[in-house]
């Protein structure tokens, strides 16, 4: 379930990234890398578990499937949180810069600054 959930998230974000790639400033490529990395991690986990358990791997208990689903959703949510933190740090649309330093405050500071006499 974890592999399925992360692959679906990766495919969805990749399709969105591809559709908006030329004009997007939302850094969806970072989110694609996060989800594809998680998918690769779960694929390696699934292969190693299959090698250890054999065909039993394909018949999990319902409780195990539920736990895996929660884990997969948690990984997708954590990837979203990391992506939002990345957006806040990079601020590609300069949203935080406008909130922290309004244009009027910058104009007021330039008026208050005395000019240096030559």
N, C-alpha and C positions, 0 to 999 in steps of 0.2 A: 504494500500500500504506500509506503514512503516513496518508493521509486516511482510509482504511478502518479502520485500527487505532485512530486517535484518535476517530473517530465511534463505533465500537463501545464504546470505553471511556467516552465521554461519555454514550451512551445507557444503558449499564449503571449508571453512577454516578447518573445522573438518576433512573432507575427506583428505585434503592435509596433515594435522597434523598426521593423522593415517597412511598414506602411508609412511611418512618420519620420524616417531617417533623415531625409535632406533638410527638413525644417525644424526638427525637434530639438529643444534645449533641455529636455528633462533627463538626460543621461540614462536612457533606458538600456544602453549597452552594458552599463555596470550591473544592472539588475539581471540582464541576460547571463552575464558571466557568473553571477552568484548562483542562479538557479541551475545553470548547466553544470557548474562545479558540484553542487549538491546532488544532481542527478547522476553524475559520474561516480560520486562517492557511494551512493546507494546501489548503483550497478555493481561496483566492485564488492560491496557487502553482500548483495544477492548471489553473485557468483561464488564467493567463498562459502556462503551458507549452503548453497546447493551442493558444492563439493563435499561439505561436511555431512549433510543430512541426506542427500540423494533426492529421491522422488517425494519424500515427506515434506520437502520445502513447499511444494505446490498445494498442500492440504493443511493450511494453518488453522488453529483453533479460532473461534469467533472472538475470544478475548484478545488474542494476539493481533488479529486484524484490526480491532478497535484501537488497541495501543499503537499500532503502526500508523493508523490513520491520524490519530492525535499527534504523533511525532512528525508526520509529514506536514500537517497543517501548521505545527509549531515552527518547523524549518522554513516554510513559506512566509509565515508572519515575521520571523526573525530576519529573513532576507529583505522583506519590505522595510523593517525598522532600520537596518543597516543602510539601505538605499536612501531613505529619508534623511538619515544623519549625513550621508555623503552629499545630498542635495543642499542641506543647510550649511555645510562647510564650504562647498564650492560656490553656491548661490549663483547659478548660471543666468538667472533673470534679474539679478540685482535687487531682489525683493527685500532681503534683510538689510542691505546697504541703505535703501531708501527709508526703512523704518528706523534704523539706528541713527542715521545722520540725515535728517530731513533737509531739503533744499533751502528752506527759509533759514534754518540755523546756520548753514554754511554762508549764506549771504549776510546774516547779522554779524558773524565773526569777522568777515572781511571789512565791514563798515567800522567795527570797533578797533581794529588794528591800526595803530598810528603809522603813518608813512615815515620812512626814515629821511631825515633832512640831509640833503647833499651839500 
